[in-house]
């Protein structure tokens, strides 16, 4: 059976594309084109002035070679009708649609000063991320209640508007491939089995050409939130389709594992939006918004429970020390190989805060920056300090480290390593520095380690 054709958000021209035209300095109706703002698959956006009153607007002009196709013209004008159907302050406003001499089709939008979300630095502060996600959810909720599914939500289509002395606001752009479910039957702009969207942000149901609803937009917003929160996409581009369409493949790494500044509640909300099955995601964008706000405003989690032996002797609120791991597995990157030499591990005796003794744990990944302690949950809190004695070739060295990374059991299993915590040394002693300098040339090179672990598991 021949698979259905796939058509993405940028439609291919029906004939060889004509050279682009430059409209700067020319008039389109009452508008003088001032400068080019950007260009996409469907058209080019210009800054223009209304010559009579001097008001600044944005003109989106359909590429002339696409304007000769009736179905593409219909899709272009459908964007303006769709936006006006929803009418929400977090969706860009479109004032007019028109055709200029020479077959130039365009519509007039509000001019926004700011940048697309794709151009902001990543990872983003959790509070700012939640603030922008809240507005995106409001816009999507209004669109979905109006029967409109965006179908191409991504950072380039989320515009961050900056205003002096105010928090930035967000506008959703480009409803060019949106689908409206109006009360009256409308001529179909797509056919069953086609796929519209941008691959990295498409939901599994989009990949397979199934019908989509608002939960597909929630998935795309989840991908966007994951990227902005962690600085990377939830799935590698080369494996995206394979992982998305397999319900048994492991899910994305939790955002708070990659970026400890992300609250666990916000991390969990993003992961739920990324569920492969639509029924496992949030039912509405409003529900996603509520989970985001609850996650970022939640009080800090309670201190992990102390070990059984510390229940009576450890004062409340003290940072716990790692517990010995029942089964210390050797990570794949440290398996003995002839070319890499024998694997290395070290022993640390972590001092209890209560002063009642020590806990002995195995350590790996010793470097000038720190080390990784193999231990069971509950973990010491992020950014807490641990004092420990490190056994180095029969000699003991006193150390202090700050917890900078958690690797929970589920993720450790995916990476093929023990669970535990990454520590960064604080003011290492001259003896420790001397040992680490001598150790470094003997460590396996990154090129010898498995690529997946080297890229996805920067422990320290």
KEDRENFI-571770 format. One line per 5 residues: number of its first residue (from 1); for each residue y, x, z of C-alpha. Coordinates in nm, 3 decimals, padded with zeros to 5 digits. Example, Ala and Ser with C-alpha at 12.3 -4.5 7.8 and 13.67 -1.06 7.14 Angstrom:
% KEDRENFI-571770
1) -00.450/01.230/00.780 | -00.106/01.367/00.714
***
This chain:
% KEDRENFI-571770
1) 00.000/00.000/00.000 | 00.337/00.144/-00.099 | 00.569/00.185/00.203 | 00.893/-00.007/00.203 | 01.197/00.187/00.080
6) 01.436/00.329/00.338 | 01.811/00.294/00.303 | 02.030/00.471/00.555 | 02.383/00.402/00.675 | 02.528/00.613/00.395
11) 02.416/00.429/00.083 | 02.335/00.643/-00.221 | 02.567/00.584/-00.517 | 02.419/00.389/-00.803 | 02.537/00.655/-01.046
16) 02.665/01.008/-01.019 | 02.954/01.020/-00.775 | 03.298/01.057/-00.928 | 03.533/01.329/-00.804 | 03.717/01.214/-00.491
21) 04.069/01.088/-00.536 | 04.365/01.186/-00.319 | 04.589/00.895/-00.225 | 04.834/01.092/-00.007 | 05.190/01.011/-00.108
26) 05.089/00.699/-00.302 | 05.141/00.331/-00.224 | 04.868/00.074/-00.162 | 05.053/-00.255/-00.153 | 05.325/-00.226/00.112
31) 05.168/00.085/00.265 | 05.265/00.447/00.198 | 04.968/00.680/00.246 | 05.077/00.968/00.474 | 04.766/01.182/00.526
36) 04.388/01.177/00.522 | 04.216/01.119/00.857 | 03.851/01.144/00.758 | 03.583/01.043/00.511 | 03.235/00.893/00.530
41) 02.963/00.759/00.309 | 03.137/00.430/00.234 | 03.503/00.527/00.222 | 03.799/00.741/00.326 | 04.038/00.665/00.610
46) 04.409/00.745/00.577 | 04.711/00.724/00.803 | 04.972/00.503/00.637 | 05.311/00.347/00.711 | 05.423/-00.007/00.646
51) 05.734/00.079/00.445 | 05.945/-00.217/00.558 | 05.914/-00.172/00.934 | 05.767/00.177/00.966 | 05.457/00.067/01.157
56) 05.168/00.313/01.145 | 04.827/00.181/01.042 | 04.494/00.320/00.925 | 04.367/00.232/00.578 | 03.995/00.244/00.504
61) 03.952/00.274/00.127 | 03.613/00.214/-00.034 | 03.506/00.502/-00.257 | 03.595/00.394/-00.611 | 03.248/00.470/-00.754
66) 03.095/00.241/-00.488 | 03.352/-00.033/-00.543 | 03.198/-00.105/-00.883 | 02.884/-00.245/-00.717 | 02.919/-00.603/-00.596
71) 02.668/-00.568/-00.309 | 02.846/-00.261/-00.172 | 03.184/-00.431/-00.198 | 03.037/-00.724/-00.007 | 02.910/-00.493/00.267
76) 03.250/-00.321/00.287 | 03.439/-00.649/00.331 | 03.173/-00.781/00.568 | 03.283/-00.516/00.817 | 03.631/-00.668/00.842
81) 03.492/-01.020/00.882 | 03.243/-00.905/01.143 | 03.507/-00.728/01.354 | 03.734/-01.032/01.347 | 03.438/-01.254/01.437
86) 03.390/-01.059/01.761 | 03.755/-00.988/01.849 | 03.724/-00.756/02.150 | 03.980/-00.503/02.287 | 03.717/-00.226/02.279
91) 03.648/-00.283/01.908 | 03.895/-00.150/01.651 | 04.117/-00.426/01.512 | 04.131/-00.499/01.138 | 04.445/-00.680/01.019
96) 04.402/-00.732/00.646 | 04.177/-00.673/00.344 | 04.307/-00.624/-00.009 | 04.253/-00.473/-00.354 | 04.501/-00.238/-00.519
101) 04.540/-00.180/-00.895 | 04.269/00.043/-01.034 | 03.991/-00.126/-00.840 | 04.073/00.026/-00.501 | 03.937/-00.193/-00.224
106) 04.072/-00.134/00.127 | 04.135/-00.289/00.463 | 04.406/-00.225/00.720 | 04.315/-00.122/01.075 | 04.502/-00.031/01.389
111) 04.586/00.340/01.405 | 04.429/00.513/01.706 | 04.533/00.847/01.851 | 04.244/01.038/01.998 | 03.911/01.188/01.895
116) 03.556/01.064/01.832 | 03.320/01.099/02.127 | 03.129/01.356/01.920 | 03.422/01.599/01.951 | 03.447/01.598/02.330
121) 03.290/01.880/02.528 | 02.941/01.831/02.669 | 02.798/01.782/02.928 | 03.062/01.534/03.041 | 03.162/01.456/03.399
126) 02.945/01.164/03.522 | 03.242/00.949/03.627 | 03.412/00.983/03.287 | 03.083/00.920/03.110 | 03.028/00.602/03.311
131) 03.386/00.491/03.241 | 03.335/00.525/02.864 | 02.985/00.372/02.871 | 03.124/00.071/03.058 | 03.368/00.001/02.774
136) 03.106/00.055/02.505 | 02.877/-00.191/02.683 | 03.159/-00.446/02.704 | 03.217/-00.419/02.329 | 02.846/-00.447/02.249
141) 02.798/-00.738/02.484 | 03.077/-00.928/02.307 | 02.929/-00.842/01.965 | 02.579/-00.946/02.064 | 02.700/-01.276/02.211
146) 02.871/-01.339/01.877 | 02.541/-01.275/01.700 | 02.640/-00.930/01.565 | 02.421/-00.618/01.587 | 02.602/-00.292/01.506
151) 02.292/-00.097/01.389 | 02.471/00.238/01.348 | 02.605/00.320/01.693 | 02.656/00.696/01.748 | 02.919/00.935/01.893
156) 03.111/00.946/01.562 | 03.160/00.569/01.583 | 03.287/00.570/01.941 | 03.655/00.667/01.943 | 03.817/00.791/02.264
161) 04.185/00.694/02.279 | 04.410/00.904/02.497 | 04.723/00.761/02.658 | 04.969/00.953/02.873 | 04.909/00.896/03.245
166) 04.608/00.667/03.190 | 04.234/00.700/03.179 | 04.102/00.728/02.823 | 03.987/00.408/02.658 | 03.711/00.361/02.403
171) 03.696/00.175/02.074 | 03.381/00.097/01.876 | 03.426/00.167/01.504 | 03.242/00.119/01.176 | 03.059/-00.211/01.164
176) 02.981/-00.138/00.800 | 02.606/-00.188/00.843 | 02.630/-00.456/01.113 | 02.424/-00.772/01.075 | 02.577/-01.105/01.170
181) 02.360/-01.404/01.247 | 02.604/-01.679/01.161 | 02.531/-02.053/01.172 | 02.549/-02.071/00.792 | 02.306/-01.883/00.571
186) 02.474/-01.586/00.405 | 02.363/-01.378/00.108 | 02.146/-01.097/00.241 | 02.300/-00.750/00.216 | 01.966/-00.590/00.300
191) 01.606/-00.677/00.231 | 01.307/-00.692/00.459 | 01.159/-00.348/00.517 | 01.481/-00.150/00.468 | 01.608/00.085/00.735
196) 01.976/00.121/00.815 | 02.117/00.360/01.070 | 02.152/00.727/01.156 | 01.807/00.877/01.223 | 01.880/01.053/01.553
201) 02.009/00.727/01.706 | 01.775/00.471/01.552 | 01.538/00.274/01.772 | 01.164/00.270/01.697 | 01.193/-00.078/01.549
206) 01.462/00.047/01.311 | 01.242/00.337/01.203 | 00.968/00.095/01.101 | 01.200/-00.147/00.922 | 01.146/-00.436/01.163
211) 01.410/-00.692/01.249 | 01.643/-00.575/01.525 | 01.855/-00.736/01.793 | 02.106/-00.613/02.050 | 01.843/-00.405/02.228
216) 01.844/-00.169/01.929 | 02.215/-00.101/01.992 | 02.134/-00.043/02.360 | 01.882/00.222/02.252 | 02.143/00.393/02.032
221) 02.393/00.390/02.317 | 02.123/00.538/02.541 | 02.075/00.826/02.294 | 02.451/00.879/02.290 | 02.471/00.875/02.670
226) 02.180/01.123/02.693 | 02.351/01.361/02.450 | 02.686/01.345/02.629 | 02.523/01.381/02.973 | 02.298/01.676/02.888
231) 02.435/01.836/02.574 | 02.120/01.769/02.373 | 01.932/01.483/02.206 | 01.637/01.325/02.390 | 01.393/01.432/02.117
236) 01.390/01.742/01.891 | 01.502/01.649/01.542 | 01.186/01.783/01.380 | 00.961/01.572/01.604 | 01.180/01.267/01.645
241) 00.990/01.015/01.434 | 00.650/01.130/01.559 | 00.752/01.103/01.925 | 00.944/00.777/01.886 | 00.661/00.593/01.714
246) 00.394/00.710/01.959 | 00.378/00.507/02.277 | 00.154/00.769/02.442 | 00.372/01.077/02.379 | 00.577/01.197/02.678
251) 00.925/01.050/02.715 | 01.250/01.245/02.728 | 01.323/01.490/03.009 | 01.525/01.299/03.275 | 01.897/01.377/03.229
256) 01.943/01.476/03.594 | 01.672/01.741/03.549 | 01.871/01.905/03.270 | 02.208/01.847/03.437 | 02.189/01.826/03.819
261) 02.542/01.679/03.831 | 02.413/01.354/03.680 | 02.326/01.107/03.961 | 01.963/01.001/03.964 | 02.062/00.634/03.929
266) 02.265/00.704/03.614 | 01.978/00.915/03.478 | 01.733/00.629/03.533 | 01.965/00.381/03.360 | 01.986/00.606/03.053
271) 01.608/00.648/03.043 | 01.552/00.273/03.061 | 01.789/00.223/02.767 | 01.569/00.473/02.578 | 01.244/00.284/02.635
276) 01.040/00.279/02.316 | 00.948/-00.089/02.351 | 01.248/-00.325/02.324 | 01.113/-00.548/02.604 | 01.124/-00.250/02.844
281) 01.495/-00.183/02.782 | 01.784/-00.375/02.933 | 01.792/-00.730/02.804 | 02.170/-00.717/02.748 | 02.447/-00.459/02.723
286) 02.598/-00.619/03.034 | 02.281/-00.531/03.228 | 02.305/-00.171/03.102 | 02.667/-00.157/03.216 | 02.578/-00.283/03.564
291) 02.302/-00.023/03.597 | 02.537/00.256/03.485 | 02.806/00.161/03.736 | 02.553/00.117/04.016 | 02.395/00.454/03.931
296) 02.716/00.653/03.931 | 02.863/00.481/04.239 | 02.543/00.484/04.446 | 02.560/00.671/04.778 | 02.381/01.008/04.787
301) 02.005/00.973/04.836 | 01.884/01.010/05.196 | 01.769/01.351/05.307 | 01.401/01.410/05.223 | 01.163/01.352/05.508
306) 01.069/01.668/05.698 | 00.714/01.796/05.709 | 00.481/01.657/05.970 | 00.515/01.966/06.190 | 00.896/01.939/06.188
311) 00.928/01.572/06.282 | 01.000/01.645/06.646 | 01.163/01.985/06.621 | 01.394/01.955/06.319 | 01.737/01.796/06.382
316) 01.830/01.503/06.159 | 02.009/01.585/05.835 | 01.893/01.946/05.804 | 01.789/02.074/05.462 | 01.409/02.089/05.445
321) 01.224/02.395/05.321 | 00.965/02.381/05.043 | 00.611/02.287/05.134 | 00.323/02.498/05.010 | 00.177/02.368/04.685
326) -00.181/02.251/04.711 | -00.276/02.390/04.369 | -00.065/02.672/04.229 | -00.122/02.667/03.854 | -00.002/02.958/03.643
331) 00.245/02.844/03.372 | 00.153/02.903/03.012 | 00.436/03.149/02.970 | 00.280/03.370/03.239 | -00.083/03.370/03.138
336) -00.210/03.726/03.110 | -00.206/03.850/02.752 | -00.280/04.200/02.625 | 00.059/04.222/02.455 | 00.253/04.092/02.755
341) 00.072/04.268/03.036 | -00.052/04.101/03.355 | 00.130/03.794/03.484 | 00.349/03.845/03.789 | 00.400/03.637/04.100
346) 00.560/03.704/04.437 | 00.538/03.555/04.785 | 00.836/03.420/04.978 | 00.841/03.323/05.343 | 01.105/03.052/05.377
351) 01.265/03.026/05.720 | 01.270/02.683/05.881 | 01.614/02.562/05.982 | 01.467/02.452/06.312 | 01.371/02.813/06.385
356) 01.007/02.717/06.446 | 00.849/02.945/06.191 | 00.815/02.997/05.819 | 00.660/02.835/05.513 | 00.488/03.065/05.263
361) 00.525/02.979/04.895 | 00.444/03.147/04.566 | 00.731/03.248/04.335 | 00.753/03.319/03.962 | 01.030/03.398/03.713
366) 01.190/03.663/03.932 | 01.504/03.800/03.767 | 01.848/03.934/03.855 | 01.974/03.576/03.863 | 01.715/03.427/04.096
371) 01.359/03.300/04.105 | 01.143/02.988/04.086 | 00.958/02.865/04.398 | 00.637/02.671/04.336 | 00.641/02.388/04.588
376) 00.558/02.022/04.633 | 00.797/01.731/04.671 | 01.012/01.639/04.853 | 01.229/01.925/04.729 | 01.526/02.080/04.910
381) 01.847/01.915/04.795 | 02.035/02.058/04.500 | 02.299/02.315/04.597 | 02.150/02.359/04.943 | 02.089/02.714/05.069
386) 01.756/02.861/05.169 | 01.698/03.179/05.365 | 01.370/03.356/05.296 | 01.187/03.687/05.311 | 01.058/03.810/04.976
391) 00.751/04.034/04.973 | 00.801/04.305/04.711 | 00.516/04.552/04.668 | 00.440/04.565/05.038 | 00.806/04.572/05.139
396) 01.001/04.278/05.281 | 01.353/04.196/05.160 | 01.573/03.931/05.321 | 01.728/03.692/05.068 | 01.954/03.388/05.048
401) 01.942/03.151/04.751 | 02.102/02.827/04.635 | 01.886/02.551/04.485 | 02.007/02.494/04.128 | 01.714/02.323/03.957
406) 01.437/02.071/04.032 | 01.122/02.054/03.818 | 00.934/01.743/03.927 | 00.560/01.697/03.889 | 00.573/01.482/03.575
411) 00.799/01.723/03.390 | 00.612/02.027/03.519 | 00.293/01.882/03.373 | 00.463/01.840/03.036 | 00.585/02.199/03.042
416) 00.250/02.332/03.168 | 00.383/02.484/03.489 | 00.386/02.414/03.864 | 00.647/02.183/04.015 | 00.913/02.346/04.226
421) 01.274/02.454/04.252 | 01.487/02.719/04.084 | 01.704/02.929/04.315 | 02.003/03.147/04.238 | 02.048/03.455/04.457
426) 02.357/03.464/04.679 | 02.493/03.814/04.749 | 02.164/03.998/04.683 | 02.118/04.314/04.889 | 02.126/04.661/04.728
431) 01.749/04.690/04.785 | 01.685/04.362/04.601 | 01.913/04.461/04.313 | 01.736/04.796/04.284 | 01.397/04.626/04.265
436) 01.513/04.372/04.007 | 01.659/04.642/03.784 | 01.329/04.828/03.795 | 01.134/04.506/03.733 | 01.328/04.380/03.433
441) 01.190/04.609/03.158 | 00.836/04.503/03.249 | 00.895/04.130/03.212 | 00.758/03.954/02.902 | 01.022/03.902/02.636
446) 01.141/03.553/02.550 | 00.996/03.594/02.203 | 00.647/03.630/02.354 | 00.673/03.309/02.555 | 00.583/02.973/02.400
451) 00.881/02.836/02.209 | 00.875/02.495/02.382 | 00.899/02.651/02.727 | 01.163/02.902/02.625 | 01.383/02.630/02.475
456) 01.323/02.337/02.709 | 01.269/02.494/03.047 | 01.559/02.725/03.139 | 01.462/02.743/03.504 | 01.757/02.941/03.627
***
